[in-house]
Amino acid sequence: MASDDRNLADRSGKLFESHKGYDPRVVFFYFITAGLLLLLGGGLAYQQLFRGDLYHDRERAQNQRRILVPGPRGNIYDRHGELLVGNRPRFAVVLYLDELRARFRTEFIRIRKNYRETDDQELPTAEQLWTLARVSVVQSYLEQINAILGRDLKVDAGRLNKHFARDLLLPYPLIEDLPPADYARLIERLPVVSPLQLYTTNTRDYPHASTASQTLGFVGINEDVESNNLSGSDLTTFKMRGSIGRDGLELKFDPLLQGEAGGSIFRVDPLGYRLRDTKAVETLLPVQGKNLVTSIDLDLQLTAEQAIGDQVGAAVAIDVRTGEVLVLASKPDYDLSKFAPRLNHADAADITARGAWTNLAISGAFPPGSTFKILTSIAGMRAGVIDPAEPLDHCQGSIQIGNRTFVCNNDRGRHGEILLPGAIAQSCDIYYFAAGRLLTQDRLAAEGRRFHLHERTGIELPHETRRMIMPDSEYKERVFGEKWFPGDTANASIGQGYVLVSPLQMACFAASVARNEVHTPPTLVHRPNAPTLKTESIGLTPAQRSALVEGMVLTITEGTAKALNIDQFKIPGVRLAGKTGTAQKIVTKDGKTGTINLAWFICFAPADNPEIAMAVMLEGDTIGEEFGGGRNAGPVAATVIKKYFENKNRPADQKITPFKVE
C-alpha cells in the first residue's frame, strides 16, 4: 500500500509542476526599461523646460528679420536761429522685390523652357537663370518709369544680385534723387497698389550753399546704422543707409546731431521673403537728432566772405566778452549743396585743385607780421624795457644787427625818436628791433606762451593746426641744429622768422588784449546769457594800457591803416583800435620761386569798451606784389565791424529776434 502511494505521488508530481512568483531575468529587463523611460522623460522635460527658450530663439532667428531705418539728423542754426544746415526730402522710385516671388518663378520657368526648346547644349545654370528672370521682371517695371519720364534706363544685373544677396527685405531703388517735377508726374500716374512705389527719405540741405562751408562740414554715407531701442539685435538685420559727419561741425557734433534709428521686425518664409498679409512683430519710429545752435552770426559771416571775395585768406570775429566766434571765414571754399546726397568725382577734383578743403582760419599757420608788435609791446612794458613816455631808439631807417642790416619797411624811411603809440601806429621796425634786443627771445617767447599762442585754441572743430611756433632761443638748435642769432630775435620781434600762428589764434589774441586778459578760449556753441570770460590779467599799468590802445587807435586815424579813416568804414560813435601787419611767404608759381606778401589786420571795437575783436589774413597772388594789411586786410575787418554795429543799432522793430531752438 505504501508503495502504491509513492508511485501515485511520483505520477502526480509529473502531472502538476510548481512555478515561482517571478523570474529574476524578466525583472532585470523591467528595471532597464523603466530606466530608459525615465531617461527619455527627463530628456524631454529638460529640452522643454530648460532649453525651450533656446529653441524658441533659434526658430525666431530663422523666421524673423529686422529692418533698421536711420533717424534724420538734427538741424544747425546760427546764433539768431537762422537755419544753416537742415534736411530736405529725397525722392526715389523703389521696387518691393518680396512681392514679386510668383513673377520671378514664372519668368524662371519661361526662360528655362525657351532654352530647352532651342536645344541649346550650354543650358545656363540655375543661378544664371534666376538672374535672367529677376532682371527681366525688374526691367519690365522700370519700363513703366521710362514711359512716364521719357528715359531709357536699364537694370544693372550685378547691383540687383547684390541687393538680393544682402538686402532682400529692403526696397530696391530703381531711380534715386528724383527731381520734384518727376516725382509729381510719377505720383499721378503710378498705380496705388503695386510693388512699384515712390519712396521718400531725407538728405542734408544747405540753404546758403558755400557759406561757412569748412566750418559746417559735410556728411558721408553711414552703412552701420544701429538701434539700442529696437529689440532683436540677434536677428539678421537689414539696414537702410544713414549719414555720418565727416568734417567740420557735422563731424565734431555727430553724436548730438545723429538721429535715433527706428525700424521693424517681420516674419519671413524659408527663402527670406517677408510673409504677406502679416503685420510687423515690432515697430519703432525713428527720432530726429538734437539741434545745434552755433555762435556764428550769419549776416556777419556773409559780409566777411563777400568782402574777401576771390582772394585767398581767412577772417575770424569773436565776441570779446564770451569768446563766442561770430565769423569763421576761409577762402577758397566749396558749395555744400554738391555734397547732397553725395559729392561726385569731378567736384571733388575741383575742390582739391583749388585748395579749398583747408580751413585756413584754423588749419593754416603763418608768420603774423607786424600784428605781433602788440605782443612785443606788452612783453617790453612788463619787462621794463619799454617806457611808453620815453623813446626807445632813434629810427634812421635801418640798423645793423650782427652782420646783417635790417631796414624799417614802412614806406616812410625814418621816424627819428618815436614813442610807443607812434611806433605802433607807424609800425616802426627799428623801435621793435631795439625792443627785441633788450627783451631777449626767451622773454618774448614766454609772453607769447602766456597768451597761449603756442598751442591749439581747442575750438570745436577737427584739423586745427599743430604747426604754431613760439620759438625760444634754443628752438633752432632743437629743430635745425643751428645757433640762435640776434637777427633771429629781431625778426621774431616783428612777427617774422620762425613765428607761426593761425588767424584764429590772432583773433583770440586780439580779444584777449581788448579784455585786458591773457586768454580767450573760443567756442562755436552759442549760449544765451553766457558769462563774461575771466582769465589772468595782462598786468599792465593804466598808463601802459592807455598807451597801447592809443597806438592802436592812431593806427586807424593816421597810421598804417588810415585808409580805413573814411566814411565808407567809419562808425558813428565808435572808435576802432587795430594793428596792421605784412609778412612774407615763399611760393613757386608758374615755374618761378619767390615771395608773396601776407596781409594781416587785427582789431577790436569800441576801443574804450570792446565788444568784438577780429583777425584777417589774406594771401597775395603775385610774386613781389605790394600787398599789405592796411590796404588789403583792413577793409575786410572794417566792413564786418561796421555791419556788426549797424545790426546792433537797428531800431527794435527791425532787429533779428532770436528764437529758442529745441
FIFITOR-21365 format. One record per residue (C-alpha): residue number from 1; x, y, z. Coordinates in steps of 0.25 Angstrom, whole numbers. Example, Ala and Ser with C-alpha at 12.3 -4.5 7.8 and 13.67 -1.06 7.14 Angstrom:
BEGIN
1:49:-18:31
2:55:-4:29
***
This chain:
BEGIN
1:0:0:0
2:11:9:4
3:18:6:-9
4:5:10:-17
5:5:23:-10
6:19:27:-14
7:16:23:-29
8:4:31:-29
9:11:43:-23
10:22:42:-33
11:12:41:-44
12:4:53:-38
13:18:61:-37
14:20:59:-52
15:5:63:-55
16:6:76:-47
17:18:85:-47
18:20:96:-38
19:25:111:-42
20:32:123:-34
21:24:136:-34
22:35:144:-42
23:46:141:-51
24:59:149:-48
25:63:150:-62
26:50:157:-66
27:51:167:-54
28:64:171:-59
29:59:176:-72
30:47:183:-65
31:58:192:-58
32:65:194:-71
33:52:198:-78
34:48:207:-66
35:61:214:-66
36:61:217:-81
37:47:222:-80
38:52:231:-68
39:63:236:-76
40:55:239:-88
41:45:246:-80
42:56:254:-73
43:62:258:-86
44:49:262:-91
45:46:270:-79
46:60:276:-80
47:58:280:-94
48:44:286:-92
49:47:293:-78
50:61:297:-79
51:65:298:-94
52:51:303:-99
53:56:317:-99
54:68:313:-107
55:59:306:-118
56:50:317:-118
57:61:327:-121
58:66:318:-132
59:52:318:-138
60:51:333:-136
61:65:335:-143
62:61:327:-155
63:47:333:-158
64:49:347:-153
65:57:359:-159
66:60:373:-154
67:60:385:-163
68:67:398:-157
69:63:412:-162
70:72:423:-158
71:66:436:-152
72:68:449:-158
73:80:458:-153
74:78:470:-145
75:78:484:-151
76:89:494:-149
77:86:509:-147
78:93:522:-145
79:92:530:-132
80:79:537:-137
81:72:524:-141
82:75:525:-156
83:76:511:-162
84:90:508:-166
85:88:493:-169
86:75:485:-169
87:69:473:-176
88:61:472:-189
89:52:461:-195
90:59:452:-205
91:50:445:-214
92:53:431:-221
93:45:420:-229
94:47:407:-222
95:42:393:-225
96:38:383:-213
97:44:370:-218
98:37:361:-208
99:24:364:-215
100:30:358:-228
101:33:344:-224
102:22:338:-233
103:26:346:-245
104:41:342:-243
105:37:328:-242
106:28:329:-255
107:39:336:-262
108:49:326:-258
109:41:314:-263
110:38:322:-276
111:53:325:-279
112:57:311:-276
113:47:305:-285
114:51:314:-296
115:66:310:-295
116:61:295:-295
117:53:297:-307
118:64:303:-315
119:73:290:-312
120:83:299:-306
121:95:290:-302
122:100:300:-292
123:88:302:-283
124:91:313:-273
125:92:309:-258
126:80:310:-249
127:87:322:-243
128:89:329:-256
129:74:326:-260
130:70:333:-247
131:78:345:-250
132:72:346:-264
133:58:344:-258
134:60:355:-248
135:66:365:-258
136:55:362:-268
137:44:365:-257
138:50:377:-251
139:53:383:-265
140:38:381:-268
141:35:391:-256
142:46:400:-260
143:40:401:-274
144:27:407:-267
145:36:418:-261
146:43:420:-274
147:30:422:-282
148:25:433:-272
149:38:441:-271
150:43:439:-285
151:56:432:-280
152:63:419:-285
153:69:413:-272
154:74:399:-271
155:75:389:-259
156:89:387:-254
157:89:372:-252
158:101:372:-243
159:95:382:-234
160:82:375:-234
161:88:362:-230
162:96:369:-219
163:83:374:-214
164:77:360:-214
165:88:354:-206
166:90:365:-196
167:77:374:-195
168:65:365:-200
169:55:371:-190
170:59:386:-193
171:52:393:-205
172:61:392:-218
173:64:406:-223
174:61:408:-238
175:64:423:-238
176:69:431:-227
177:69:446:-224
178:57:449:-233
179:55:464:-237
180:42:469:-231
181:35:471:-244
182:38:456:-248
183:33:452:-234
184:20:460:-237
185:18:453:-250
186:20:439:-245
187:11:441:-233
188:0:444:-242
189:2:432:-251
190:7:421:-243
191:-3:411:-238
192:-6:412:-223
193:-5:397:-221
194:7:392:-228
195:21:387:-224
196:26:399:-231
197:25:411:-221
198:31:425:-218
199:39:425:-206
200:43:438:-198
201:56:439:-189
202:63:451:-185
203:77:457:-188
204:85:469:-183
205:80:483:-188
206:90:495:-189
207:81:507:-191
208:93:516:-192
209:102:508:-202
210:117:511:-199
211:115:520:-186
212:123:515:-175
213:125:502:-183
214:138:497:-176
215:133:501:-162
216:119:494:-164
217:126:482:-171
218:119:471:-178
219:113:457:-176
220:116:443:-183
221:109:430:-184
222:107:422:-171
223:105:407:-174
224:106:403:-160
225:93:409:-154
226:90:403:-140
227:78:404:-131
228:78:402:-116
229:63:403:-114
230:58:393:-125
231:59:378:-120
232:65:367:-128
233:79:370:-128
234:82:355:-130
235:73:355:-143
236:78:356:-157
237:77:371:-159
238:76:379:-172
239:80:394:-170
240:75:406:-178
241:87:415:-181
242:88:427:-172
243:98:438:-171
244:110:441:-162
245:118:454:-160
246:131:455:-168
247:137:469:-165
248:134:482:-158
249:123:483:-148
250:116:471:-155
251:127:462:-150
252:130:469:-137
253:116:469:-132
254:112:456:-139
255:107:449:-126
256:98:461:-124
257:93:462:-138
258:91:447:-141
259:77:443:-140
260:72:431:-133
261:69:419:-143
262:56:412:-143
263:51:400:-151
264:42:388:-151
265:43:373:-149
266:36:364:-159
267:33:349:-161
268:39:343:-173
269:38:330:-181
270:49:320:-182
271:54:327:-195
272:55:340:-187
273:43:347:-193
274:34:355:-184
275:21:347:-181
276:9:354:-188
277:-3:359:-180
278:5:359:-167
279:7:371:-158
280:21:375:-153
281:25:367:-140
282:30:380:-135
283:31:395:-140
284:39:407:-135
285:39:420:-141
286:52:427:-144
287:55:440:-136
288:62:453:-141
289:75:457:-135
290:77:469:-126
291:79:482:-132
292:92:490:-130
293:91:506:-129
294:105:511:-133
295:111:525:-129
296:112:528:-144
297:105:541:-148
298:100:538:-162
299:99:553:-166
300:114:555:-162
301:119:542:-168
302:113:546:-181
303:118:560:-180
304:132:555:-177
305:132:545:-189
306:127:555:-199
307:138:565:-194
308:149:554:-196
309:143:551:-210
310:152:543:-219
311:164:545:-210
312:171:534:-202
313:170:536:-187
314:163:536:-175
315:155:545:-165
316:151:542:-151
317:142:550:-142
318:140:548:-127
319:131:553:-116
320:141:559:-107
321:132:556:-94
322:129:542:-96
323:139:536:-107
324:128:532:-116
325:132:532:-131
326:123:541:-139
327:131:539:-152
328:140:528:-157
329:142:530:-172
330:152:523:-181
331:154:525:-196
332:154:518:-205
333:143:510:-200
334:133:500:-207
335:118:498:-209
336:112:489:-199
337:100:487:-207
338:108:478:-216
339:110:468:-205
340:95:465:-204
341:93:453:-206
342:108:451:-210
343:120:458:-216
344:124:454:-230
345:138:452:-234
346:138:464:-243
347:134:473:-232
348:144:467:-222
349:155:468:-232
350:151:483:-234
351:152:486:-219
352:165:479:-218
353:171:487:-229
354:167:500:-223
355:172:496:-209
356:158:498:-204
357:158:487:-194
358:167:494:-184
359:160:503:-174
360:171:514:-174
361:165:520:-161
362:169:509:-152
363:178:500:-161
364:187:510:-167
365:200:514:-159
366:206:527:-164
367:216:538:-159
368:207:549:-153
369:216:561:-157
370:215:574:-150
371:202:570:-143
372:212:563:-134
373:217:576:-129
374:205:577:-120
375:211:565:-112
376:225:571:-113
377:220:584:-107
378:213:576:-96
379:225:568:-93
380:234:580:-93
381:226:588:-84
382:224:577:-74
383:239:574:-74
384:242:589:-72
385:250:591:-85
386:239:599:-91
387:234:612:-85
388:222:618:-93
389:227:632:-89
390:241:630:-94
391:247:628:-108
392:254:614:-109
393:263:617:-121
394:265:627:-132
395:260:622:-145
396:269:625:-157
397:262:615:-166
398:272:604:-164
399:280:597:-153
400:292:587:-152
401:289:575:-144
402:301:565:-144
403:306:564:-159
404:292:568:-165
405:286:581:-168
406:271:582:-164
407:262:593:-170
408:249:599:-166
409:239:594:-176
410:228:604:-175
411:229:613:-187
412:233:625:-178
413:248:623:-177
414:252:630:-164
415:244:632:-151
416:254:638:-142
417:251:638:-128
418:237:632:-126
419:229:628:-114
420:221:615:-113
421:208:620:-118
422:214:625:-130
423:223:613:-132
424:210:604:-132
425:203:614:-142
426:214:615:-151
427:219:601:-149
428:233:605:-147
429:242:593:-149
430:254:599:-143
431:247:602:-130
432:243:587:-129
433:257:582:-133
434:262:590:-121
435:251:585:-112
436:254:571:-116
437:269:572:-113
438:266:578:-99
439:255:568:-97
440:262:555:-101
441:256:544:-109
442:253:535:-97
443:245:546:-90
444:237:549:-103
445:234:534:-105
446:229:533:-91
447:220:545:-93
448:214:538:-105
449:212:525:-98
450:205:533:-87
451:195:537:-97
452:194:523:-102
453:200:525:-116
454:208:513:-115
455:196:503:-114
456:183:500:-120
457:171:508:-116
458:162:496:-114
459:151:501:-123
460:141:490:-126
461:146:487:-140
462:155:476:-145
463:168:478:-152
464:173:490:-144
465:187:492:-147
466:199:487:-139
467:209:496:-146
468:208:508:-138
469:222:512:-133
470:226:522:-122
471:241:520:-123
472:251:522:-111
473:266:523:-113
474:268:508:-113
475:258:506:-124
476:268:506:-135
477:277:496:-128
478:266:487:-125
479:260:487:-139
480:271:490:-149
481:283:488:-140
482:287:503:-142
483:291:514:-133
484:281:525:-130
485:286:539:-134
486:282:553:-131
487:276:555:-144
488:266:543:-141
489:261:551:-129
490:260:564:-138
491:251:556:-148
492:243:550:-137
493:240:563:-130
494:233:568:-143
495:226:555:-145
496:235:549:-155
497:245:538:-156
498:240:525:-149
499:228:530:-142
500:215:523:-147
501:201:525:-143
502:187:523:-149
503:177:534:-152
504:168:528:-141
505:179:530:-131
506:181:544:-134
507:167:547:-133
508:167:541:-119
509:179:549:-116
510:172:562:-121
511:160:558:-112
512:169:556:-100
513:176:569:-102
514:163:576:-103
515:158:570:-90
516:172:573:-83
517:174:558:-81
518:183:547:-86
519:174:536:-91
520:161:535:-99
521:157:521:-101
522:148:521:-114
523:135:514:-116
524:125:511:-127
525:114:508:-118
526:104:519:-114
527:99:520:-100
528:89:531:-97
529:94:540:-86
530:107:533:-86
531:116:539:-74
532:127:548:-77
533:141:541:-78
534:150:544:-67
535:165:540:-68
536:178:545:-63
537:181:560:-65
538:191:564:-75
539:198:572:-64
540:199:586:-70
541:198:599:-62
542:187:608:-66
543:197:617:-73
544:203:606:-81
545:189:600:-85
546:185:614:-89
547:198:616:-98
548:195:602:-104
549:181:605:-108
550:184:619:-112
551:195:614:-122
552:184:604:-128
553:174:615:-130
554:185:624:-136
555:188:613:-146
556:174:615:-152
557:173:630:-151
558:187:634:-156
559:196:621:-157
560:197:609:-166
561:182:607:-167
562:178:621:-169
563:171:616:-182
564:160:612:-173
565:158:626:-167
566:148:629:-178
567:133:630:-178
568:131:616:-184
569:137:610:-172
570:134:620:-161
571:124:616:-150
572:117:628:-143
573:121:628:-128
574:131:616:-129
575:146:617:-129
576:153:605:-136
577:166:600:-130
578:175:592:-139
579:189:588:-144
580:193:584:-158
581:204:574:-162
582:211:569:-174
583:219:556:-175
584:225:548:-186
585:223:534:-191
586:232:527:-201
587:224:520:-212
588:226:515:-226
589:217:520:-237
590:218:517:-252
591:232:511:-250
592:237:523:-242
593:241:523:-228
594:239:536:-219
595:232:542:-208
596:217:547:-207
597:212:556:-196
598:202:552:-185
599:193:564:-181
600:189:564:-167
601:180:572:-159
602:175:571:-144
603:166:580:-137
604:155:582:-127
605:143:592:-124
606:139:600:-118
607:153:604:-113
608:149:608:-99
609:139:597:-97
610:142:586:-106
611:131:576:-111
612:136:570:-124
613:150:566:-128
614:155:562:-142
615:167:556:-149
616:168:556:-164
617:179:549:-173
618:180:550:-188
619:190:544:-197
620:195:552:-209
621:195:545:-222
622:207:551:-229
623:221:549:-226
624:227:563:-222
625:214:569:-222
626:211:581:-212
627:201:575:-203
628:199:580:-188
629:190:579:-176
630:185:594:-176
631:181:594:-191
632:176:579:-193
633:173:572:-180
634:168:585:-172
635:156:587:-181
636:150:573:-179
637:151:575:-164
638:145:589:-164
639:133:584:-173
640:130:573:-163
641:131:582:-151
642:122:593:-157
643:112:583:-161
644:112:578:-146
645:109:592:-141
646:99:594:-151
647:91:582:-147
648:93:585:-132
649:88:599:-134
650:76:596:-143
651:62:600:-138
652:56:590:-129
653:45:586:-139
654:56:583:-149
655:65:575:-141
656:66:560:-143
657:59:553:-131
658:66:540:-127
659:56:529:-125
660:58:517:-116
661:63:505:-123
662:59:492:-116
***
